[in-house]
Amino acid sequence: MKLKIKKGDTVLIRTGDDVGKTGRVLEVDSVKLRVLVEGINIHKKHTRPSAANQQGGIISKELPVHYSNVQLVDSDGKPTRAGVKKEEKGGVTTSLRIARTNGKEI
């Protein structure tokens, strides 16, 4: 399934503990429909001392969020849906992602 959210986009969290926060997309998993957002859905993981991590302790880790729980943010900072606009330059047709709220390119 092709998702309309891409790596590097700014998204708004719509549900869960981090509702209302915004962050940048670090990774998109189109098979599991999950999105990894910077600074969102942080969980603590307890690790034992090992060769790689001599001290062990508690590590904070970002976990992915379901695709349906995030929404794109346009250039004005408002949540929006993504649309596609076809442009033709010199006989070559290109697709641009635009924000539905203000019509500007994402």
FENMOBEL-V903944 format. One record per residue. N is the residue number from 1. OMEGA is omega as a letter, one per 30 degrees, with the letter a starting at -180 (999 if undefined). Layout:
BEGIN
((N:OMEGA) (N:OMEGA))
END
This chain:
BEGIN
((1:a) (2:a) (3:a) (4:l) (5:a) (6:l) (7:l) (8:l) (9:l) (10:a) (11:l) (12:l) (13:a) (14:a) (15:l) (16:a) (17:a) (18:a) (19:l) (20:l) (21:l) (22:l) (23:a) (24:a) (25:l) (26:a) (27:l) (28:l) (29:a) (30:l) (31:a) (32:a) (33:a) (34:a) (35:l) (36:a) (37:a) (38:l) (39:a) (40:l) (41:a) (42:l) (43:l) (44:l) (45:l) (46:a) (47:l) (48:l) (49:l) (50:l) (51:a) (52:a) (53:a) (54:a) (55:a) (56:l) (57:a) (58:a) (59:l) (60:a) (61:l) (62:l) (63:a) (64:l) (65:l) (66:a) (67:a) (68:a) (69:l) (70:l) (71:a) (72:l) (73:a) (74:a) (75:l) (76:l) (77:l) (78:l) (79:a) (80:l) (81:a) (82:l) (83:a) (84:l) (85:l) (86:l) (87:l) (88:l) (89:l) (90:l) (91:l) (92:l) (93:l) (94:l) (95:l) (96:l) (97:l) (98:l) (99:a) (100:a) (101:a) (102:l) (103:a) (104:l) (105:l) (106:999))
END
